[in-house]
Every structure is written in structure tokens, then in C-alpha cells.
């Protein structure tokens, strides 16, 4: 009996251009707002995750492949799947984008830039866990594949065309 | 031994139906996937019931939401036709969410049984 769609929760987008991509809830509007009379949330997510990098690549290639392309978007609750993962509080997920920023095109660009720098920074230097060493788990939480049972089933289902529900 | 277990199972099934009847009369509930998920998201759901022929993806989706919301899930011993009948409806019900049990003790008794 708890509300779990709060700022900092990691969700998977289910519909739209960003379907299948992961995002962080920045702000949740449970009762909707004037513009959107349904439960929705503002999310900042990853459109394009950094690519794999090997030792044999040049510096220029490496910097290109470690780029993160972010997005910020208002999404209906029905179009996201919440996961059990949350972003640690130090990242202040609520500050990634604000409503005022989202109102204007330039503001959205700013928000995206900020999200990009945040994600990029956390990817390059994942925050250390209790033992002081950079934690693989936090890196995983932000960017890598979060294999939850539901996501497995969902991707299975969306790849097979002969399944009849 | 087998008969004892079987009779216990049928007994508990009857009691669940009776409790559900009471909820339908006195409490608040939501029938169907969309509204069930809505109540789970809002944190209003106290108990979720899923029929046994609910598609696996939908079942695990509801269970996952319920896990996040710390809400109990009960797998009803019957398919959606029977769950619909247990709710007193003439249509099928695959999943339902109880937001207010009313006079019923379904919330107190069921999770204990599980």
C-alpha cells in the first residue's frame, strides 16, 4: 500500500518513440495537471546509451562512442513500467528538469543538456558504494540493462508475432 | 490425507467467495487490469486478486506492481469466468483490486493464509 512512482524511480518507457528506453522520474503528477488531466510524470531518460569501447580504438572514437543522448518528456503513467530500482538521493533527480524549463523549447534543450552532463558524469565516474570503490551496481542502475523478470517477458512477447493473448 | 487437503482447499475457496461477496456489497473495489494498475500506482489497493488463466505476462506485471506497492496478491482458484461469478457479475474478471474491504475480513485473513 505504498506509492512508488516518485522522483528517483527508474522506469522503462513502453510507448512512443522512446519505447524500451530507461528513464528516471523527475517529478510525478499523480492527479494530473491543467494541461494533462491524467496521472503523468516528467522523466529524464536515455535515448542512446554509450556504445562498447575496446582498447584498440582511437581516443577520438572512444569519446564519440561514450556519448549519452538524453531525453526529457512528460509521460502518462500507463506508458511506463516502474522498476524496483531507484537512483540514489545524492543525484537529486528532482533537479534535472523543472516545469518552467519544459514550457519553452530552449528550456527543454537546457534540461536535456543538464541531463546529458549528469548521465555522462555518472557513467564515467560511477559514485562509490559503501566500501569506497566505484560500484558496478550504481553504474548498472543508471545505464545498463536492468533485467527484471517482467522486462524479460515483455521483450519476449514483443518479438514473437504468433503469441495470442 | 489427500481428501483432507482437497476438502480444505474447497473450503477455503468457498470462504474466499463468501468474503468477496461481502466486499462487493460493502466495500470498494476495481475490476479489470487498467483500474487495478491505477489503484496499485496510487497506493490505494489493499489486495489484488488474479484469476488462474490470466496471461503470464499480465500476471507477472500485476505481481511486480504489487511488489512495488507492497500490496498482497491472491491467486484465485478459478478462472476469469469463476472470478466474475464470485464478484456477482455476468462477465469475466481476470484481475480485481480491493481498495476498501468494508465489513469483510478478506484482507486480514488472506495474506495470512498465503
Interface residues (C-beta under 8 A of the other chain):
Chain A: X1 X2 X3 X4 X5 X30 X39 X77 X78 X81 X82 X84 X148 X149 X150 X153 X154 X157 X165
Chain B: X34 X37 X38 X41 X42 X43 X44 X45 X46 X55 X56 X57 X58 X60 X61 X64 X65 X67 X68 X69 X70 X71
